[in-house]
Amino acid sequence: MSKARSSMQIKHKKARRHVKAKCRVELKERKSIKEAQSQVREKLAAVGMECQVLQEETKLMIQRSASTQLRLSLMFNIIKAREDGDFDKAAHITILLREIIATDDM
């Protein structure tokens, strides 16, 4: 009976070692997963900030484009008014263009 008991104890020790080894592996895997999740969170935050910056830059570009389009349109109307001999209209549009340029430069 002592041989059977001794054999059982050896089996239990091996099983415990195996379980402990598995636990260590799982613990390492969990730590690795947590680190990877942390890295993903950091990258996601960086992408979010970059997206905000790009949105602001895009908004600014759209505003500048609209302003440029308005200026060009007024310049075209000034030229057209001068070609038509409507110098009062050309002068009025020129004043308007100057005001717009002055407010855009502020």
DSSP file (Angstrom, degrees, kcal/mol; ACC not computed):
  #  RESIDUE AA STRUCTURE BP1 BP2  ACC     N-H-->O    O-->H-N    N-H-->O    O-->H-N    TCO  KAPPA ALPHA  PHI   PSI    X-CA   Y-CA   Z-CA
    1    1 A M     >        0   0    0      0, 0.0     4,-2.6     0, 0.0     5,-0.2   0.000 360.0 360.0 360.0 -30.2    0.0    0.0    0.0
    2    2 A S  H  >  +     0   0    0      2,-0.2     4,-2.6     1,-0.2     5,-0.2   0.843 360.0  53.5 -68.2 -31.8    2.9    2.3    0.6
    3    3 A K  H  > S+     0   0    0      2,-0.2     4,-2.6     1,-0.2    -1,-0.2   0.917 110.3  46.5 -66.9 -41.8    4.0    1.8   -3.0
    4    4 A A  H  > S+     0   0    0      2,-0.2     4,-2.3     1,-0.2    -2,-0.2   0.905 114.8  47.2 -65.3 -41.5    0.5    2.8   -4.2
    5    5 A R  H  X S+     0   0    0     -4,-2.6     4,-2.5     2,-0.2    -2,-0.2   0.909 112.7  49.0 -66.2 -41.8    0.4    5.8   -1.9
    6    6 A S  H  X S+     0   0    0     -4,-2.6     4,-2.1     2,-0.2    -2,-0.2   0.899 111.5  49.6 -63.8 -41.6    3.9    6.8   -3.0
    7    7 A S  H  X S+     0   0    0     -4,-2.6     4,-2.2     2,-0.2    -1,-0.2   0.889 111.2  49.6 -64.5 -39.9    2.9    6.4   -6.7
    8    8 A M  H  X S+     0   0    0     -4,-2.3     4,-2.6     2,-0.2    -2,-0.2   0.895 109.2  51.7 -66.2 -40.3   -0.2    8.5   -6.1
    9    9 A Q  H  X S+     0   0    0     -4,-2.5     4,-2.5     2,-0.2    -2,-0.2   0.896 109.6  49.7 -64.1 -40.1    1.8   11.2   -4.3
   10   10 A I  H  X S+     0   0    0     -4,-2.1     4,-2.6     2,-0.2    -1,-0.2   0.925 111.2  49.2 -64.0 -44.2    4.2   11.4   -7.3
   11   11 A K  H  X S+     0   0    0     -4,-2.2     4,-2.5     1,-0.2    -2,-0.2   0.910 111.9  48.8 -61.5 -42.2    1.3   11.6   -9.7
   12   12 A H  H  X S+     0   0    0     -4,-2.6     4,-2.7     2,-0.2    -1,-0.2   0.895 110.5  50.8 -65.5 -40.0   -0.2   14.4   -7.6
   13   13 A K  H  X S+     0   0    0     -4,-2.5     4,-2.7     2,-0.2    -2,-0.2   0.928 112.0  47.2 -62.3 -44.7    3.1   16.3   -7.5
   14   14 A K  H  X S+     0   0    0     -4,-2.6     4,-2.6     1,-0.2    -2,-0.2   0.912 112.7  49.3 -62.2 -42.2    3.5   16.0  -11.2
   15   15 A A  H  X S+     0   0    0     -4,-2.5     4,-2.6     2,-0.2    -2,-0.2   0.909 111.6  48.9 -64.8 -41.8   -0.1   17.2  -11.7
   16   16 A R  H  X S+     0   0    0     -4,-2.7     4,-2.9     2,-0.2     5,-0.2   0.914 111.7  49.1 -63.9 -42.9    0.4   20.2   -9.3
   17   17 A R  H  X S+     0   0    0     -4,-2.7     4,-2.7     2,-0.2    -2,-0.2   0.920 111.8  49.6 -60.7 -42.9    3.6   21.1  -11.2
   18   18 A H  H  X S+     0   0    0     -4,-2.6     4,-2.4     2,-0.2    -2,-0.2   0.926 112.3  46.9 -62.5 -44.7    1.8   20.9  -14.5
   19   19 A V  H  X S+     0   0    0     -4,-2.6     4,-2.5     2,-0.2    -2,-0.2   0.913 112.8  49.6 -64.3 -42.9   -1.1   23.1  -13.2
   20   20 A K  H  X S+     0   0    0     -4,-2.9     4,-2.3     2,-0.2    -2,-0.2   0.905 110.7  49.9 -62.6 -41.0    1.4   25.6  -11.7
   21   21 A A  H  X S+     0   0    0     -4,-2.7     4,-2.2    -5,-0.2    -2,-0.2   0.914 111.0  49.3 -63.7 -42.1    3.3   25.7  -15.0
   22   22 A K  H  X S+     0   0    0     -4,-2.4     4,-2.7     1,-0.2    -2,-0.2   0.906 109.8  51.7 -62.4 -41.6    0.0   26.3  -16.9
   23   23 A C  H  X S+     0   0    0     -4,-2.5     4,-2.6     2,-0.2    -2,-0.2   0.902 108.8  50.5 -62.5 -41.4   -0.9   29.0  -14.5
   24   24 A R  H  X S+     0   0    0     -4,-2.3     4,-2.3     2,-0.2    -1,-0.2   0.912 111.5  48.3 -63.1 -41.7    2.4   30.8  -15.0
   25   25 A V  H  X S+     0   0    0     -4,-2.2     4,-2.4     2,-0.2    -2,-0.2   0.925 112.7  47.9 -63.8 -44.5    1.9   30.6  -18.8
   26   26 A E  H  X S+     0   0    0     -4,-2.7     4,-2.6     2,-0.2    -2,-0.2   0.882 110.3  52.5 -64.2 -38.4   -1.6   31.9  -18.5
   27   27 A L  H  X S+     0   0    0     -4,-2.6     4,-2.4     2,-0.2    -1,-0.2   0.921 109.9  48.1 -63.3 -43.8   -0.4   34.7  -16.3
   28   28 A K  H  X S+     0   0    0     -4,-2.3     4,-2.4     1,-0.2    -2,-0.2   0.909 111.6  50.7 -61.4 -42.1    2.3   35.7  -18.8
   29   29 A E  H  X S+     0   0    0     -4,-2.4     4,-2.5     2,-0.2    -2,-0.2   0.907 109.9  49.7 -63.2 -42.3   -0.3   35.6  -21.6
   30   30 A R  H  X S+     0   0    0     -4,-2.6     4,-2.7     2,-0.2    -2,-0.2   0.916 111.4  48.8 -62.6 -43.4   -2.7   37.9  -19.5
   31   31 A K  H  X S+     0   0    0     -4,-2.4     4,-2.4     1,-0.2    -2,-0.2   0.913 111.7  49.9 -61.9 -42.0    0.1   40.3  -18.9
   32   32 A S  H  X S+     0   0    0     -4,-2.4     4,-2.4     1,-0.2    -2,-0.2   0.906 110.9  48.9 -63.3 -41.9    1.0   40.3  -22.6
   33   33 A I  H  X S+     0   0    0     -4,-2.5     4,-2.7     2,-0.2    -2,-0.2   0.913 110.7  50.8 -64.4 -43.1   -2.6   40.9  -23.5
   34   34 A K  H  X S+     0   0    0     -4,-2.7     4,-2.3     2,-0.2    -2,-0.2   0.912 111.0  48.6 -61.9 -42.2   -2.9   43.8  -21.0
   35   35 A E  H  X S+     0   0    0     -4,-2.4     4,-2.4     2,-0.2    -1,-0.2   0.922 112.0  49.0 -62.6 -44.0    0.3   45.4  -22.5
   36   36 A A  H  X S+     0   0    0     -4,-2.4     4,-2.4     1,-0.2    -2,-0.2   0.908 111.0  50.2 -63.2 -41.6   -1.1   45.0  -26.0
   37   37 A Q  H  X S+     0   0    0     -4,-2.7     4,-2.5     2,-0.2    -1,-0.2   0.898 109.8  51.0 -62.8 -40.3   -4.4   46.5  -25.0
   38   38 A S  H  X S+     0   0    0     -4,-2.3     4,-2.3     2,-0.2    -2,-0.2   0.917 110.5  48.7 -63.2 -43.3   -2.6   49.5  -23.4
   39   39 A Q  H  X S+     0   0    0     -4,-2.4     4,-2.6     1,-0.2    -2,-0.2   0.901 110.8  50.7 -63.2 -41.0   -0.6   50.0  -26.5
   40   40 A V  H  X S+     0   0    0     -4,-2.4     4,-2.7     2,-0.2    -2,-0.2   0.908 109.5  51.0 -64.1 -41.6   -3.7   49.9  -28.6
   41   41 A R  H  X S+     0   0    0     -4,-2.5     4,-2.4     2,-0.2    -2,-0.2   0.919 111.1  48.3 -60.8 -43.6   -5.4   52.4  -26.4
   42   42 A E  H  X S+     0   0    0     -4,-2.3     4,-2.3     2,-0.2    -2,-0.2   0.924 113.2  46.9 -63.1 -44.5   -2.4   54.8  -26.7
   43   43 A K  H  X S+     0   0    0     -4,-2.6     4,-2.6     1,-0.2    -2,-0.2   0.902 111.5  51.5 -64.1 -40.6   -2.3   54.4  -30.5
   44   44 A L  H  X S+     0   0    0     -4,-2.7     4,-2.4     2,-0.2    -1,-0.2   0.900 109.7  49.6 -63.4 -41.2   -6.1   55.0  -30.6
   45   45 A A  H  X S+     0   0    0     -4,-2.4     4,-2.3     2,-0.2    -1,-0.2   0.912 111.3  49.5 -63.7 -41.6   -5.8   58.2  -28.6
   46   46 A A  H  X S+     0   0    0     -4,-2.3     4,-2.5     1,-0.2    -2,-0.2   0.906 111.3  48.8 -64.0 -41.2   -3.0   59.4  -30.8
   47   47 A V  H  X S+     0   0    0     -4,-2.6     4,-2.5     2,-0.2    -1,-0.2   0.898 109.8  52.9 -65.1 -39.7   -5.1   58.7  -33.9
   48   48 A G  H  X S+     0   0    0     -4,-2.4     4,-2.0     2,-0.2    -2,-0.2   0.913 110.6  46.4 -61.4 -43.1   -8.0   60.5  -32.3
   49   49 A M  H  X S+     0   0    0     -4,-2.3     4,-2.3     2,-0.2    -2,-0.2   0.912 112.5  50.0 -66.5 -41.2   -5.8   63.6  -31.7
   50   50 A E  H  X S+     0   0    0     -4,-2.5     4,-2.6     1,-0.2    -2,-0.2   0.889 108.8  53.2 -63.0 -38.5   -4.4   63.4  -35.2
   51   51 A C  H  X S+     0   0    0     -4,-2.5     4,-2.4     2,-0.2    -1,-0.2   0.904 108.2  50.3 -62.6 -41.8   -8.0   63.2  -36.6
   52   52 A Q  H  X S+     0   0    0     -4,-2.0     4,-2.3     2,-0.2    -2,-0.2   0.922 110.7  49.0 -61.9 -44.1   -9.0   66.3  -34.6
   53   53 A V  H  X S+     0   0    0     -4,-2.3     4,-2.5     1,-0.2    -2,-0.2   0.924 111.8  48.9 -61.5 -44.4   -6.0   68.2  -36.0
   54   54 A L  H  X S+     0   0    0     -4,-2.6     4,-2.6     1,-0.2    -1,-0.2   0.880 109.6  52.2 -64.0 -38.3   -6.8   67.1  -39.5
   55   55 A Q  H  X S+     0   0    0     -4,-2.4     4,-2.5     2,-0.2    -1,-0.2   0.913 110.8  47.5 -63.9 -42.2  -10.4   68.2  -39.1
   56   56 A E  H  X S+     0   0    0     -4,-2.3     4,-2.4     2,-0.2    -2,-0.2   0.918 112.9  48.6 -64.8 -42.6   -9.4   71.6  -37.9
   57   57 A E  H  X S+     0   0    0     -4,-2.5     4,-2.4     2,-0.2    -2,-0.2   0.902 111.8  49.6 -63.7 -40.4   -6.9   72.0  -40.8
   58   58 A T  H  X S+     0   0    0     -4,-2.6     4,-2.4     2,-0.2    -2,-0.2   0.914 110.2  50.5 -63.6 -43.4   -9.6   70.9  -43.2
   59   59 A K  H  X S+     0   0    0     -4,-2.5     4,-2.3     1,-0.2    -2,-0.2   0.918 111.3  48.5 -60.5 -44.1  -12.1   73.4  -41.8
   60   60 A L  H  X S+     0   0    0     -4,-2.4     4,-2.6     1,-0.2    -2,-0.2   0.905 110.6  50.9 -63.8 -41.8   -9.5   76.1  -42.1
   61   61 A M  H  X S+     0   0    0     -4,-2.4     4,-2.6     2,-0.2    -2,-0.2   0.898 110.0  49.9 -62.8 -40.6   -8.7   75.2  -45.7
   62   62 A I  H  X S+     0   0    0     -4,-2.4     4,-2.5     2,-0.2    -2,-0.2   0.918 111.6  48.4 -64.0 -43.4  -12.5   75.2  -46.6
   63   63 A Q  H  X S+     0   0    0     -4,-2.3     4,-2.3     1,-0.2    -2,-0.2   0.922 113.3  47.0 -63.2 -43.4  -12.8   78.7  -45.0
   64   64 A R  H  X S+     0   0    0     -4,-2.6     4,-2.7     1,-0.2    -2,-0.2   0.897 111.5  51.4 -65.6 -39.2   -9.8   80.0  -46.9
   65   65 A S  H  X S+     0   0    0     -4,-2.6     4,-2.6     2,-0.2    -2,-0.2   0.913 110.5  48.3 -63.6 -42.8  -11.0   78.5  -50.1
   66   66 A A  H  X S+     0   0    0     -4,-2.5     4,-2.3     2,-0.2    -2,-0.2   0.907 112.3  49.4 -63.9 -41.4  -14.4   80.1  -49.7
   67   67 A S  H  X S+     0   0    0     -4,-2.3     4,-2.5     2,-0.2    -2,-0.2   0.919 112.0  48.0 -63.6 -43.6  -12.8   83.5  -48.9
   68   68 A T  H  X S+     0   0    0     -4,-2.7     4,-2.7     1,-0.2    -2,-0.2   0.906 110.6  51.8 -63.3 -41.3  -10.5   83.2  -52.0
   69   69 A Q  H  X S+     0   0    0     -4,-2.6     4,-2.2     1,-0.2    -2,-0.2   0.901 110.1  48.9 -62.0 -41.4  -13.5   82.3  -54.1
   70   70 A L  H  X S+     0   0    0     -4,-2.3     4,-2.4     2,-0.2    -2,-0.2   0.927 111.5  49.1 -64.0 -45.4  -15.4   85.3  -52.9
   71   71 A R  H  X S+     0   0    0     -4,-2.5     4,-2.6     1,-0.2    -2,-0.2   0.928 111.6  48.9 -60.0 -45.6  -12.4   87.6  -53.6
   72   72 A L  H  X S+     0   0    0     -4,-2.7     4,-2.5     1,-0.2    -1,-0.2   0.900 110.2  51.6 -62.1 -40.2  -12.0   86.2  -57.1
   73   73 A S  H  X S+     0   0    0     -4,-2.2     4,-2.3     2,-0.2    -1,-0.2   0.919 110.8  47.5 -62.7 -43.9  -15.7   86.7  -57.8
   74   74 A L  H  X S+     0   0    0     -4,-2.4     4,-2.2     2,-0.2    -2,-0.2   0.906 111.3  51.3 -64.5 -40.7  -15.6   90.3  -56.6
   75   75 A M  H  X S+     0   0    0     -4,-2.6     4,-2.4     1,-0.2    -2,-0.2   0.913 109.7  50.0 -62.0 -42.0  -12.4   90.9  -58.7
   76   76 A F  H  X S+     0   0    0     -4,-2.5     4,-2.7     1,-0.2    -1,-0.2   0.916 110.3  50.1 -61.7 -43.0  -14.2   89.4  -61.8
   77   77 A N  H  X S+     0   0    0     -4,-2.3     4,-2.5     2,-0.2    -1,-0.2   0.848 108.5  53.0 -65.7 -33.9  -17.2   91.7  -61.2
   78   78 A I  H  X S+     0   0    0     -4,-2.2     4,-2.3     2,-0.2    -2,-0.2   0.946 111.4  45.6 -64.0 -47.6  -14.9   94.7  -60.9
   79   79 A I  H  X S+     0   0    0     -4,-2.4     4,-2.5     1,-0.2    -2,-0.2   0.923 113.8  49.3 -60.8 -44.8  -13.3   93.9  -64.3
   80   80 A K  H  X S+     0   0    0     -4,-2.7     4,-2.2     1,-0.2     6,-0.2   0.914 110.4  50.3 -62.2 -43.6  -16.7   93.2  -65.8
   81   81 A A  H  <>S+     0   0    0     -4,-2.5     5,-2.6     1,-0.2     4,-0.5   0.898 111.5  48.7 -62.8 -39.8  -18.2   96.5  -64.5
   82   82 A R  H ><5S+     0   0    0     -4,-2.3     3,-0.9     3,-0.2    -1,-0.2   0.903 110.0  51.2 -66.3 -40.5  -15.1   98.4  -65.9
   83   83 A E  H 3<5S+     0   0    0     -4,-2.5    -2,-0.2     1,-0.3    -1,-0.2   0.884 110.9  48.8 -62.3 -37.5  -15.5   96.7  -69.3
   84   84 A D  T 3<5S-     0   0    0     -4,-2.2    -1,-0.3    -5,-0.2    -2,-0.2   0.539 116.9-116.5 -79.4  -6.4  -19.2   97.7  -69.3
   85   85 A G  T < 5S+     0   0    0     -3,-0.9     2,-1.4    -4,-0.5    -3,-0.2   0.614  72.1 136.7  81.8  12.5  -18.2  101.3  -68.4
   86   86 A D     >< +     0   0    0     -5,-2.6     4,-2.1    -6,-0.2    -1,-0.2  -0.635  18.4 163.5 -93.1  78.3  -20.1  101.1  -65.0
   87   87 A F  H  >  +     0   0    0     -2,-1.4     4,-2.4     1,-0.2    -1,-0.2   0.777  69.4  58.1 -72.7 -27.3  -17.4  102.8  -63.0
   88   88 A D  H  > S+     0   0    0      2,-0.2     4,-2.5    -3,-0.2    -1,-0.2   0.936 109.4  45.0 -65.1 -45.0  -19.6  103.6  -60.0
   89   89 A K  H  > S+     0   0    0      2,-0.2     4,-2.7     1,-0.2     5,-0.2   0.913 112.7  51.6 -63.4 -42.9  -20.4   99.8  -59.7
   90   90 A A  H  X S+     0   0    0     -4,-2.1     4,-2.2     1,-0.2    -2,-0.2   0.902 111.2  47.9 -60.7 -42.1  -16.7   99.0  -60.1
   91   91 A A  H  X S+     0   0    0     -4,-2.4     4,-2.3     2,-0.2    -2,-0.2   0.912 111.6  49.9 -65.4 -42.8  -15.8  101.5  -57.3
   92   92 A H  H  X S+     0   0    0     -4,-2.5     4,-2.1     1,-0.2    -2,-0.2   0.927 113.0  45.6 -62.0 -45.7  -18.5  100.1  -55.0
   93   93 A I  H  X S+     0   0    0     -4,-2.7     4,-2.7     1,-0.2    -1,-0.2   0.867 110.2  55.2 -66.8 -35.6  -17.3   96.5  -55.5
   94   94 A T  H  X S+     0   0    0     -4,-2.2     4,-2.4    -5,-0.2    -1,-0.2   0.912 108.0  48.5 -62.9 -42.6  -13.7   97.6  -55.0
   95   95 A I  H  X S+     0   0    0     -4,-2.3     4,-2.2     2,-0.2    -2,-0.2   0.924 111.9  49.6 -62.1 -44.0  -14.6   99.2  -51.7
   96   96 A L  H  X S+     0   0    0     -4,-2.1     4,-2.3     1,-0.2    -2,-0.2   0.912 110.2  50.5 -60.2 -44.1  -16.4   96.0  -50.7
   97   97 A L  H  X S+     0   0    0     -4,-2.7     4,-2.6     1,-0.2    -1,-0.2   0.909 109.3  51.1 -62.1 -42.6  -13.4   93.9  -51.7
   98   98 A R  H  X S+     0   0    0     -4,-2.4     4,-2.5     1,-0.2    -1,-0.2   0.902 109.9  50.1 -61.8 -41.5  -11.1   96.1  -49.6
   99   99 A E  H  X S+     0   0    0     -4,-2.2     4,-2.3     2,-0.2    -1,-0.2   0.912 111.5  48.2 -63.5 -42.2  -13.3   95.7  -46.6
  100  100 A I  H  X S+     0   0    0     -4,-2.3     4,-2.3     2,-0.2    -2,-0.2   0.921 112.1  48.7 -65.1 -43.2  -13.4   92.0  -47.0
  101  101 A I  H  X S+     0   0    0     -4,-2.6     4,-1.8     1,-0.2    -2,-0.2   0.909 111.0  51.5 -62.0 -42.0   -9.6   91.8  -47.4
  102  102 A A  H  < S+     0   0    0     -4,-2.5     4,-0.5     1,-0.2    -2,-0.2   0.901 112.8  44.3 -63.8 -41.2   -9.2   94.0  -44.3
  103  103 A T  H >< S+     0   0    0     -4,-2.3     3,-0.6     1,-0.2    -1,-0.2   0.845 112.0  53.1 -74.4 -31.7  -11.5   91.8  -42.2
  104  104 A D  H 3< S+     0   0    0     -4,-2.3    -1,-0.2     1,-0.2    -2,-0.2   0.830 105.7  54.6 -69.3 -31.9   -9.9   88.6  -43.5
  105  105 A D  T 3<        0   0    0     -4,-1.8    -1,-0.2     1,-0.2    -2,-0.2   0.599 360.0 360.0 -79.3 -10.6   -6.4   89.8  -42.6
  106  106 A M    <         0   0    0     -3,-0.6    -1,-0.2    -4,-0.5    -2,-0.1   0.483 360.0 360.0 -76.3 360.0   -7.4   90.4  -38.9
